[in-house]
Amino acid sequence: MNKLANPYIAAALALLVGVGLGLSLVWRSAVVALEHAVSLVPHHDALPVEARERGWNFWTIEIENLATELKGSAISSISAQSNSRNAKLSWRPSAKNLTKCGVKSRACALRSRLR
């Protein structure tokens, strides 16, 4: 009894009992949880024949629509970039862009083209 009166021995014993009890409770609940999880997964033989032959099919109407939309937006953005690039490259000074002093600034010329 004198040994249990020592606080270090009492703390070590309490720690040992607490860890052992915690591990046993986790072990028991883990066994039950794993048995339940295994029972939820259908076995390969339990699947219908057409599901086994078809396999995993993730291509749906929503994915098809999304792919079509992304292709369309990519094509339109490429054509818009091409059009703006062509417009920038095709700018040439004309009589409309000239002033008495010479060629207008490019910003003024672009502004007049937008009007």
Secondary structure, DSSP 8 states (H G I E B T S, - for coil): -HHHHSHHHHHHHHHHHHHHHHHHHHHHHHHHHHHHHHHHS--GGGS-HHHHHH------HHHHHHHHHHHHHHHHHHHHHHHHHHHHHT----GGGB-SSSB--HHHHHHHHH-
